Amino acid sequence: MVLQSSYKTKPSISPISIADIVLLLLIFFLLTSTYVAQTGIKVGLPKSSAHHALSEKNVIITVTINGEIYINDHQTSLDNIIED
């Protein structure tokens, strides 16, 4: 007669072995991240001699249906705009 055991072992993963693997991966990535080379060229940028920022001036050019040209609400001709 063959006796069967009713006591079965359940497979399990030990949390200590997972912690060891995570620790080894952390050490590996910390050590290999220091070997990353910083490539590039150091450039000496020129210094500015202006003490204040230059102001921007917006120019609005309007052309009407009749062909009239306005620059900032002042009527002008095409000859005044085009420089040779």
LUMPA-248978 format. One record per residue (C-alpha): x, z negated, y negated; chain; residue number from 1. Coordinates in nm, 2 decimals, always signed. Layout:
BEGIN
<r><px>X</px><pz>Z</pz><py>Y</py><chain>A</chain><n>NUM</n></r>
...
***
This chain:
BEGIN
<r><px>+0.00</px><pz>+0.00</pz><py>+0.00</py><chain>A</chain><n>1</n></r>
<r><px>+0.13</px><pz>+0.10</pz><py>-0.34</py><chain>A</chain><n>2</n></r>
<r><px>+0.08</px><pz>-0.15</pz><py>-0.62</py><chain>A</chain><n>3</n></r>
<r><px>+0.03</px><pz>-0.01</pz><py>-0.97</py><chain>A</chain><n>4</n></r>
<r><px>+0.12</px><pz>-0.21</pz><py>-1.27</py><chain>A</chain><n>5</n></r>
<r><px>-0.15</px><pz>-0.25</pz><py>-1.54</py><chain>A</chain><n>6</n></r>
<r><px>+0.12</px><pz>-0.34</pz><py>-1.79</py><chain>A</chain><n>7</n></r>
<r><px>+0.22</px><pz>-0.02</pz><py>-1.97</py><chain>A</chain><n>8</n></r>
<r><px>+0.49</px><pz>-0.01</pz><py>-2.23</py><chain>A</chain><n>9</n></r>
<r><px>+0.40</px><pz>+0.16</pz><py>-2.56</py><chain>A</chain><n>10</n></r>
<r><px>+0.66</px><pz>+0.38</pz><py>-2.73</py><chain>A</chain><n>11</n></r>
<r><px>+0.76</px><pz>+0.25</pz><py>-3.07</py><chain>A</chain><n>12</n></r>
<r><px>+1.02</px><pz>+0.33</pz><py>-3.33</py><chain>A</chain><n>13</n></r>
<r><px>+1.22</px><pz>+0.04</pz><py>-3.46</py><chain>A</chain><n>14</n></r>
<r><px>+1.20</px><pz>-0.01</pz><py>-3.83</py><chain>A</chain><n>15</n></r>
<r><px>+1.56</px><pz>-0.13</pz><py>-3.83</py><chain>A</chain><n>16</n></r>
<r><px>+1.69</px><pz>+0.21</pz><py>-3.71</py><chain>A</chain><n>17</n></r>
<r><px>+1.49</px><pz>+0.39</pz><py>-3.98</py><chain>A</chain><n>18</n></r>
<r><px>+1.64</px><pz>+0.16</pz><py>-4.25</py><chain>A</chain><n>19</n></r>
<r><px>+1.99</px><pz>+0.24</pz><py>-4.12</py><chain>A</chain><n>20</n></r>
<r><px>+1.92</px><pz>+0.61</pz><py>-4.14</py><chain>A</chain><n>21</n></r>
<r><px>+1.78</px><pz>+0.58</pz><py>-4.50</py><chain>A</chain><n>22</n></r>
<r><px>+2.08</px><pz>+0.37</pz><py>-4.60</py><chain>A</chain><n>23</n></r>
<r><px>+2.32</px><pz>+0.63</pz><py>-4.46</py><chain>A</chain><n>24</n></r>
<r><px>+2.14</px><pz>+0.91</pz><py>-4.63</py><chain>A</chain><n>25</n></r>
<r><px>+2.15</px><pz>+0.72</pz><py>-4.96</py><chain>A</chain><n>26</n></r>
<r><px>+2.53</px><pz>+0.66</pz><py>-4.93</py><chain>A</chain><n>27</n></r>
<r><px>+2.58</px><pz>+1.03</pz><py>-4.84</py><chain>A</chain><n>28</n></r>
<r><px>+2.39</px><pz>+1.16</pz><py>-5.14</py><chain>A</chain><n>29</n></r>
<r><px>+2.56</px><pz>+0.91</pz><py>-5.38</py><chain>A</chain><n>30</n></r>
<r><px>+2.91</px><pz>+1.01</pz><py>-5.26</py><chain>A</chain><n>31</n></r>
<r><px>+2.85</px><pz>+1.39</pz><py>-5.26</py><chain>A</chain><n>32</n></r>
<r><px>+2.68</px><pz>+1.39</pz><py>-5.61</py><chain>A</chain><n>33</n></r>
<r><px>+3.01</px><pz>+1.28</pz><py>-5.77</py><chain>A</chain><n>34</n></r>
<r><px>+3.18</px><pz>+1.60</pz><py>-5.65</py><chain>A</chain><n>35</n></r>
<r><px>+2.95</px><pz>+1.83</pz><py>-5.85</py><chain>A</chain><n>36</n></r>
<r><px>+3.17</px><pz>+2.03</pz><py>-6.09</py><chain>A</chain><n>37</n></r>
<r><px>+3.06</px><pz>+2.05</pz><py>-6.45</py><chain>A</chain><n>38</n></r>
<r><px>+3.13</px><pz>+2.42</pz><py>-6.54</py><chain>A</chain><n>39</n></r>
<r><px>+3.13</px><pz>+2.55</pz><py>-6.89</py><chain>A</chain><n>40</n></r>
<r><px>+3.35</px><pz>+2.61</pz><py>-7.19</py><chain>A</chain><n>41</n></r>
<r><px>+3.38</px><pz>+2.36</pz><py>-7.47</py><chain>A</chain><n>42</n></r>
<r><px>+3.30</px><pz>+2.53</pz><py>-7.80</py><chain>A</chain><n>43</n></r>
<r><px>+3.39</px><pz>+2.39</pz><py>-8.14</py><chain>A</chain><n>44</n></r>
<r><px>+3.08</px><pz>+2.46</pz><py>-8.36</py><chain>A</chain><n>45</n></r>
<r><px>+3.14</px><pz>+2.51</pz><py>-8.73</py><chain>A</chain><n>46</n></r>
<r><px>+3.02</px><pz>+2.24</pz><py>-8.97</py><chain>A</chain><n>47</n></r>
<r><px>+2.77</px><pz>+2.31</pz><py>-9.24</py><chain>A</chain><n>48</n></r>
<r><px>+2.87</px><pz>+2.29</pz><py>-9.61</py><chain>A</chain><n>49</n></r>
<r><px>+2.52</px><pz>+2.29</pz><py>-9.75</py><chain>A</chain><n>50</n></r>
<r><px>+2.39</px><pz>+1.95</pz><py>-9.84</py><chain>A</chain><n>51</n></r>
<r><px>+2.02</px><pz>+2.05</pz><py>-9.84</py><chain>A</chain><n>52</n></r>
<r><px>+1.81</px><pz>+2.28</pz><py>-9.63</py><chain>A</chain><n>53</n></r>
<r><px>+1.73</px><pz>+2.62</pz><py>-9.77</py><chain>A</chain><n>54</n></r>
<r><px>+1.36</px><pz>+2.66</pz><py>-9.86</py><chain>A</chain><n>55</n></r>
<r><px>+1.17</px><pz>+2.94</pz><py>-9.70</py><chain>A</chain><n>56</n></r>
<r><px>+0.98</px><pz>+3.18</pz><py>-9.92</py><chain>A</chain><n>57</n></r>
<r><px>+0.69</px><pz>+3.36</pz><py>-9.76</py><chain>A</chain><n>58</n></r>
<r><px>+0.62</px><pz>+3.71</pz><py>-9.89</py><chain>A</chain><n>59</n></r>
<r><px>+0.27</px><pz>+3.85</pz><py>-9.83</py><chain>A</chain><n>60</n></r>
<r><px>+0.24</px><pz>+4.23</pz><py>-9.85</py><chain>A</chain><n>61</n></r>
<r><px>-0.12</px><pz>+4.36</pz><py>-9.86</py><chain>A</chain><n>62</n></r>
<r><px>-0.22</px><pz>+4.73</pz><py>-9.83</py><chain>A</chain><n>63</n></r>
<r><px>-0.58</px><pz>+4.81</pz><py>-9.92</py><chain>A</chain><n>64</n></r>
<r><px>-0.80</px><pz>+5.09</pz><py>-9.79</py><chain>A</chain><n>65</n></r>
<r><px>-0.74</px><pz>+5.28</pz><py>-10.12</py><chain>A</chain><n>66</n></r>
<r><px>-0.36</px><pz>+5.26</pz><py>-10.07</py><chain>A</chain><n>67</n></r>
<r><px>-0.29</px><pz>+5.00</pz><py>-10.33</py><chain>A</chain><n>68</n></r>
<r><px>+0.00</px><pz>+4.77</pz><py>-10.25</py><chain>A</chain><n>69</n></r>
<r><px>+0.00</px><pz>+4.40</pz><py>-10.34</py><chain>A</chain><n>70</n></r>
<r><px>+0.30</px><pz>+4.16</pz><py>-10.31</py><chain>A</chain><n>71</n></r>
<r><px>+0.19</px><pz>+3.80</pz><py>-10.34</py><chain>A</chain><n>72</n></r>
<r><px>-0.12</px><pz>+3.89</pz><py>-10.54</py><chain>A</chain><n>73</n></r>
<r><px>+0.07</px><pz>+4.12</pz><py>-10.78</py><chain>A</chain><n>74</n></r>
<r><px>+0.00</px><pz>+4.49</pz><py>-10.76</py><chain>A</chain><n>75</n></r>
<r><px>+0.31</px><pz>+4.71</pz><py>-10.72</py><chain>A</chain><n>76</n></r>
<r><px>+0.40</px><pz>+5.06</pz><py>-10.62</py><chain>A</chain><n>77</n></r>
<r><px>+0.58</px><pz>+5.19</pz><py>-10.31</py><chain>A</chain><n>78</n></r>
<r><px>+0.88</px><pz>+5.28</pz><py>-10.51</py><chain>A</chain><n>79</n></r>
<r><px>+0.94</px><pz>+4.92</pz><py>-10.61</py><chain>A</chain><n>80</n></r>
<r><px>+0.94</px><pz>+4.81</pz><py>-10.24</py><chain>A</chain><n>81</n></r>
<r><px>+1.17</px><pz>+5.08</pz><py>-10.09</py><chain>A</chain><n>82</n></r>
<r><px>+1.54</px><pz>+5.06</pz><py>-10.19</py><chain>A</chain><n>83</n></r>
<r><px>+1.76</px><pz>+5.37</pz><py>-10.14</py><chain>A</chain><n>84</n></r>
***
